[in-house]
């Protein structure tokens, strides 16, 4: 009996998808398949397997070292993996032992930019069939299951800003290697600041068309391609999808954009605020709603004229606001992302909502009888792990529903309204999570401690660096 069968890991839908996957590999004459799982940062890691071998062992799982889960954003292992418990307090994680990547065949795709190559996302399991508690795709699935137990589904649409540059020098000399290595030197594709002008779009159209073609061929539900406010900045938006799909789409989109751009001599980055002159910060606005599993009806739709949301929607909104400070660790998980939160900008600085107002954290869109009623959370950065971002939204919203919280009135002057301020730094966000027992209960204490440890390792490395600001401030004065 296979590992998948022994532990009943696949649904009927996944079994059918596995049969389609086997057929497609043969029909398309694929030579290799990339097996990948989204790590703690929402970055894809995995192995490339000869297609025949991948298909033959489809239900057996593919081993991968647990050290993949021990790395910060520099790819340094920040847990003592060779000690008792491996720094995780778990026998299964010590000694750089293996876990199994188990394919989710519903995510199988043929990569348009890589010849004869397939790709499929995986989930992580221990050898006894238990899910690995640090695997974020599994955490998101638990949040979805909690929603499903109430007869509901989560729907999310993606609105993602990022930068594309001409790659001038990738800095591939041996002395440029490191953890991290020297970042590439780049130049602009447009001067920016002509928001949504056709002129700026046409300047970036050659690379945007390359991306558009392959993103559509990958099967992602692309809706629009736009030039954004800043130099060399653009935005892609995607149609709303249910359940696991929008989170999977986000990791696939980011990975695809970076790979496609690099192959054509460009550098794409989802870093929030690159340290280049005149650049503008990028955000990731998450549009979300909750629908009935039975009828498909949007549970946020107001039935009374003059009301933007139903009672359920107002409770859910209030939950997002109530846990906003702690949730920021998941919506904005990098040190750089907090450089975006500025007053009187297009980014929020406090936990408030408003009707169709781009200065608030939660922008409420819709009205009585409007099937497109939704909440747009404008707090996220494009580097966020989508599984943690979306899981935090669902869990916070449901807590608001359970406690029947009141979101208060619409904030029509968002930078003057009294409300809790969002964390000013990643360290503040880590502290906020530790002060909010809610996420510790919902995500599990072992995951919160694990994730906080990784983030603190990044912060400590940052604080150990002497910055340009310090040198300029003190070197001559003292």
Protein Blocks (a to p, Z undefined) as FASTA:
>chain_A
ZZklmnopacfklmmmmmmmmmmmmmnopabdcdddddfkopacdddddfklmmmmmmno
paddfklmmccfkopafbdfkbghklnopaklgghiacdddddfklgccdfklghiacdd
dddddfkopacfkbmklmmmmmmmmmmmnopacdddddddddddddfbgolafklgccdd
dddddddfbegjighiaklmmmmmmmmmmmmmmmmmnopacfbdcddfbehiacdddddd
ehjlmmmmmmmmmmmmmmmmmmnopacdfbfbacbehiacdddddddddddfklopafkb
cfbghiabdfklmmmmmmmmmmmmmmmmmmmmcfklmmmmcghiabdfbdcddehiakbm
bdceddehiakbccddfkbcfkbcfklmmmmmmmmmmmmmmnopaebjadfblmlcgcdd
ddfbfklmmmmmmmmmklmmmnopklmmmmmmmmmmmmmmmmmpccfklmmmmmmmZZ
